[in-house]
Amino acid sequence: MKLYEYMGKEQFAKYGIPVPEGGVASTPEEAAALTEKIGSVVVKSQVLSGKRGKAGGIGFTDDPAEAREFSAKLLGSELCGFTVDKVLVEQKLQIDKEFYLAITVDGAARKPIILASAQGGMDIEEVPEEHMVRQTLDVTIGMQPYMTRDITRRLGVTGGIAKQIQGILLKLYKLYVELDAELAEINPLVISGENVIAADAKVTIDDDSLFRHKDLPVVEERTDAEKKAHALGLSYVELEGNIAVMANGAGITMATLDLIQYYGGSAANFLDAGGGAGIEQTSKALELLLSKNPKAILINIFGGITRCDDVANAFAYVKKNIGIPVPVVIRLVGTNEDEGRAILKEVGIEAYQFMHEAASKAVEIAKGN
């Protein structure tokens, strides 16, 4: 379960990790009152997504009226697929340098791992590997002071700033363990004058441990589109790429995503249609897939109990009567596949027999080749 930034910072504060002065507002008037109290502030939309700044979800002001106006614009709007219900209004920091700190799970090593970089801030995923400090931890030993000293040395910081980061590392690990976290991340960790402050917080709790944390709030993580899909009985997840994916089964869906990645593409979303292939369900599935404005749709169907000709008839009906505004690439194999391909051919859709052919074609279309 992901915590909102303000919830993560509440946990940070409990563990003694410095965070900016601030508060949460659910109305423009509350945002204005907090601005009047704090002074120069940053107003941050509270959604479970990164890249809020690039999406227009973060603003700076020292004027309560401007804070009211900006919050009124954000609250109730959709940002990165989520409806903004709250904004965090907090002290605007003087930023002298930004770092990145995180503790997460190294699946290959089956151990917690510390990730740190002196190049924190936006686009952390693009930081070259040689500028990232990695240190796995033995849970029977835990985080020790000598480890934190080694990490700050590798980050190139010394003196009082290094000691503050070392203290934050120890506290972050304590939080990570006691909250059964899958991720405890600070990006950026800011040097502001003589102080080191967590300017952002991302905390994800292991769902299987939630029974031990009744004091934590319950957070609905699904986007608006994912909630709609859930109501329709469909499994749907939004991603960041430009190829919409639909398949019939969890395994084949994951394999399709892997193939897209292999050929250099990225999925905008994916939908596991299960065994459904009716016209109504297909129409609703396509509506969800198109909500992310993909450049192509990749359909991967293995016909078993679900017959390929039924699937083809549903797509043919949708294409002829409702329309599909982007190119569609279909891989269709299994029961009555010849009949299915013939039906699709009549409406101008070529069906592929092999997954790799369909995936590479979808990536080619998405890249504009």
C-alpha positions in Angstrom: 0.0 0.0 0.0 1.4 3.3 -1.1 1.2 6.3 1.3 0.5 9.8 0.1 3.5 12.2 0.5 1.9 13.9 3.5 1.3 10.5 5.1 4.9 9.5 4.5 6.2 12.7 6.0 4.0 12.1 9.1 5.8 8.8 9.5 9.2 10.5 8.8 8.5 13.0 11.6 7.6 10.2 14.0 11.0 8.6 13.4 12.8 11.9 13.7 13.6 12.5 10.1 13.5 16.3 9.4 10.6 17.5 7.1 9.5 21.0 6.1 6.9 22.8 8.2 3.5 22.3 6.6 0.0 21.0 6.6 -2.7 19.3 4.5 -5.5 21.3 2.9 -8.8 19.9 1.5 -10.2 23.3 0.6 -8.7 26.5 -1.0 -9.4 28.4 2.2 -7.4 25.9 4.3 -4.5 26.3 1.8 -4.7 30.1 2.1 -4.7 29.9 5.9 -1.6 27.6 5.9 0.2 30.0 3.5 -0.6 33.0 5.8 0.9 31.1 8.7 4.0 29.7 7.0 4.9 32.4 4.6 6.7 31.3 1.4 5.3 27.9 0.5 5.1 25.2 -2.0 1.6 23.8 -2.8 1.8 20.1 -3.8 -1.1 18.0 -5.2 -1.4 14.7 -3.3 -1.7 11.9 -5.8 0.0 8.6 -5.9 2.1 9.4 -8.9 5.5 10.9 -9.7 6.2 13.7 -12.2 3.6 16.0 -10.5 5.7 19.0 -11.2 5.9 18.3 -14.9 2.1 17.8 -14.9 1.4 21.2 -13.3 0.6 19.8 -9.9 3.1 21.8 -7.9 3.3 25.6 -7.4 5.2 28.2 -5.3 3.8 31.3 -3.7 4.0 33.5 -0.6 0.6 35.1 -1.2 -2.4 33.4 0.5 -4.7 34.6 -2.3 -2.5 32.9 -4.9 -2.4 29.8 -2.8 -6.2 29.8 -2.6 -6.5 30.3 -6.4 -3.9 27.6 -7.2 -5.5 25.1 -4.8 -8.9 25.8 -6.2 -7.6 24.9 -9.6 -6.0 21.6 -8.4 -8.6 20.3 -6.0 -11.1 18.1 -7.8 -9.1 18.1 -11.0 -7.5 15.0 -12.5 -3.7 14.7 -12.4 -1.7 11.7 -13.7 -5.0 9.7 -13.8 -5.9 10.5 -10.2 -8.5 13.0 -8.8 -6.8 15.5 -6.5 -8.6 15.5 -3.1 -5.9 17.2 -1.0 -2.9 19.5 -1.4 0.2 19.7 0.9 1.1 23.3 1.8 4.6 23.4 3.2 7.6 25.7 3.7 9.5 26.5 0.5 13.1 25.4 1.2 16.3 27.0 0.1 17.9 24.2 -1.9 21.7 24.2 -2.0 22.0 20.5 -3.1 19.8 17.5 -3.7 20.5 13.9 -2.8 18.6 10.7 -3.3 18.1 8.1 -0.6 16.0 4.9 -0.6 15.7 1.5 1.0 13.9 -1.1 -0.9 14.1 -4.9 -1.6 16.7 -6.4 -3.8 14.8 -9.3 -5.2 17.8 -11.1 -6.6 19.8 -10.8 -3.4 16.7 -11.3 -1.2 17.9 -8.5 1.0 17.1 -4.9 1.7 19.3 -2.5 -0.4 20.2 1.1 0.2 20.2 3.3 -3.0 21.9 6.7 -2.7 23.0 9.3 -5.1 24.4 12.9 -4.9 22.4 13.6 -8.0 18.9 13.5 -6.5 15.8 15.3 -7.7 13.8 15.0 -10.9 14.5 12.1 -13.4 16.4 10.1 -10.8 15.9 7.0 -13.0 18.2 8.6 -15.6 21.1 9.0 -13.2 24.1 7.0 -14.6 24.8 3.8 -12.7 28.3 5.0 -11.8 26.7 7.8 -9.8 24.5 5.5 -7.7 25.7 4.0 -4.4 24.3 0.6 -3.7 24.7 -1.3 -0.5 22.8 -4.5 0.4 22.0 -5.2 4.1 22.0 -8.3 6.1 18.7 -8.2 8.2 20.4 -10.1 11.0 22.9 -7.3 11.4 20.8 -4.3 10.2 22.1 -0.9 9.5 25.2 -0.1 11.4 26.9 3.3 11.9 30.0 2.3 10.0 27.8 1.5 7.0 26.3 5.0 7.0 29.8 6.5 7.3 30.9 4.5 4.2 27.8 5.6 2.3 28.3 9.3 3.0 32.0 8.9 2.1 30.9 7.4 -1.3 28.5 10.3 -1.7 31.3 12.8 -1.3 29.9 14.6 1.8 31.8 15.4 5.0 31.4 17.2 8.3 28.1 18.1 9.8 26.1 17.4 6.7 27.5 13.9 6.5 26.6 13.3 10.2 23.0 14.4 9.5 22.7 12.1 6.5 24.1 9.2 8.6 21.5 9.9 11.2 18.7 10.0 8.6 19.9 6.7 7.1 19.7 5.0 10.5 16.2 6.4 11.1 15.0 5.5 7.6 16.1 1.9 8.1 14.3 1.8 11.5 11.1 3.0 9.7 11.6 0.6 6.9 11.8 -2.4 9.2 9.2 -1.4 11.8 6.6 -0.5 9.2 7.3 -3.6 7.0 8.0 -1.3 4.1 8.8 -2.4 0.6 10.1 1.1 -0.2 11.2 4.1 1.9 12.4 6.8 -0.4 13.5 10.5 0.0 13.9 12.3 -3.2 15.1 14.9 -2.9 16.9 14.9 0.4 17.9 18.6 0.5 20.8 20.4 2.0 19.3 23.7 3.0 21.9 25.9 4.6 23.3 23.9 7.6 20.4 21.5 7.6 19.4 18.3 5.8 15.7 17.9 5.2 13.4 15.4 3.5 11.7 17.5 0.8 9.6 14.5 -0.4 8.5 11.1 0.9 7.5 7.9 -0.7 6.6 5.0 1.5 5.1 1.7 0.3 3.9 -0.8 2.9 3.9 -4.6 2.2 0.2 -5.4 1.8 0.6 -8.7 3.6 1.8 -6.9 6.7 -1.1 -4.5 7.0 -2.8 -6.6 9.7 0.1 -5.5 11.9 -0.4 -1.8 11.2 -3.9 -1.0 12.2 -2.8 2.6 13.0 -1.9 3.3 9.4 -4.5 4.9 7.2 -6.2 2.8 4.4 -5.2 4.2 1.0 -7.1 3.5 -2.2 -4.3 3.2 -4.8 -6.3 2.7 -8.0 -6.5 5.5 -10.6 -10.0 6.6 -11.7 -9.7 4.4 -14.8 -8.6 1.4 -12.7 -11.6 1.9 -10.4 -13.9 2.0 -13.4 -12.3 -1.3 -14.7 -12.7 -2.9 -11.3 -16.4 -2.0 -11.3 -16.7 -3.7 -14.7 -14.9 -6.9 -13.4 -11.8 -6.3 -15.5 -8.2 -6.3 -14.4 -6.6 -3.1 -15.6 -3.4 -1.3 -14.7 -2.0 2.1 -16.0 1.6 2.5 -17.0 3.7 5.3 -18.5 4.3 4.2 -22.1 2.4 4.5 -25.4 1.2 1.0 -26.4 -2.1 -0.2 -25.0 -2.2 -3.9 -24.2 -5.1 -6.3 -24.0 -4.7 -10.1 -23.4 -6.7 -12.9 -22.0 -4.9 -14.2 -18.9 -2.4 -12.9 -16.4 0.5 -15.0 -17.8 0.0 -14.1 -21.4 -0.4 -10.4 -20.4 2.9 -10.3 -18.5 4.6 -12.1 -21.4 3.2 -9.5 -23.8 4.6 -6.7 -21.7 8.0 -8.4 -21.6 8.0 -8.6 -25.4 7.2 -4.9 -25.8 10.1 -4.1 -23.5 12.4 -6.5 -25.4 11.6 -4.7 -28.7 12.3 -1.3 -27.2 8.7 -0.1 -26.6 6.7 0.6 -23.4 3.1 -0.1 -22.4 0.6 2.7 -21.7 -1.6 0.3 -19.8 -2.7 -3.3 -19.8 -5.9 -5.1 -19.4 -6.5 -8.7 -18.7 -9.8 -9.5 -20.3 -9.9 -13.0 -18.8 -12.3 -15.2 -20.7 -14.6 -12.4 -21.8 -14.9 -11.8 -25.5 -18.4 -10.3 -25.9 -19.1 -7.2 -27.9 -20.1 -5.2 -24.8 -17.1 -6.2 -22.8 -14.8 -5.7 -25.7 -16.2 -2.2 -26.3 -15.7 -1.2 -22.6 -12.2 -2.7 -22.6 -11.2 -0.7 -25.7 -12.7 2.5 -24.1 -10.4 2.0 -21.1 -7.3 1.3 -23.2 -7.9 4.4 -25.3 -8.3 6.6 -22.2 -4.4 6.8 -22.1 -4.3 8.1 -25.7 -1.9 5.3 -26.9 -0.2 5.3 -30.3 -1.2 1.7 -30.9 -3.2 -1.2 -29.4 -1.7 -4.6 -29.1 -4.2 -7.5 -28.6 -2.8 -10.9 -27.7 -5.4 -13.6 -27.6 -4.9 -17.3 -27.0 -8.2 -19.0 -27.8 -9.1 -21.9 -25.6 -12.6 -22.0 -24.2 -12.8 -18.4 -25.6 -13.0 -19.0 -29.4 -11.0 -16.9 -31.7 -14.0 -16.3 -34.1 -16.0 -14.9 -31.1 -13.1 -12.5 -30.3 -12.8 -11.5 -33.9 -16.5 -10.9 -34.3 -16.4 -8.6 -31.2 -13.5 -6.6 -32.6 -15.0 -6.4 -36.1 -18.3 -5.1 -34.6 -16.5 -2.4 -32.6 -14.3 -1.3 -35.5 -17.3 -1.1 -37.9 -19.9 0.4 -35.5 -17.9 2.4 -32.9 -14.5 2.9 -34.5 -11.0 2.5 -33.1 -8.9 5.7 -33.7 -5.4 4.2 -33.4 -3.8 1.3 -35.2 -4.6 -2.2 -33.8 -2.2 -5.1 -33.9 -3.7 -8.5 -33.1 -2.1 -11.8 -32.4 -4.8 -14.5 -32.6 -4.2 -18.2 -32.1 -6.1 -21.2 -30.8 -9.6 -22.5 -31.2 -11.1 -21.4 -34.6 -8.1 -19.2 -35.4 -8.5 -19.4 -39.2 -12.2 -18.3 -38.9 -11.1 -15.5 -36.6 -8.4 -14.2 -38.9 -10.8 -14.3 -41.9 -13.3 -12.1 -40.0 -10.7 -9.6 -39.0 -9.3 -9.5 -42.5 -12.7 -8.4 -43.8 -12.5 -5.2 -41.6 -8.9 -4.5 -42.5 -7.1 -5.9 -39.4 -4.3 -8.3 -40.0 -3.9 -11.0 -37.3 -0.5 -12.4 -36.5 0.2 -16.0 -35.4 3.2 -15.4 -33.3 3.6 -13.0 -30.3 7.0 -11.7 -31.2 5.7 -10.6 -34.7 2.8 -8.7 -33.2 4.8 -7.1 -30.4 7.6 -5.9 -32.7 4.9 -4.5 -35.1 3.2 -2.6 -32.3 6.5 -1.1 -31.2 7.3 -0.1 -34.8 4.0 1.7 -35.1 4.3 3.4 -31.7 7.7 4.7 -32.7 6.2 6.1 -35.9 8.2 3.8 -38.2 
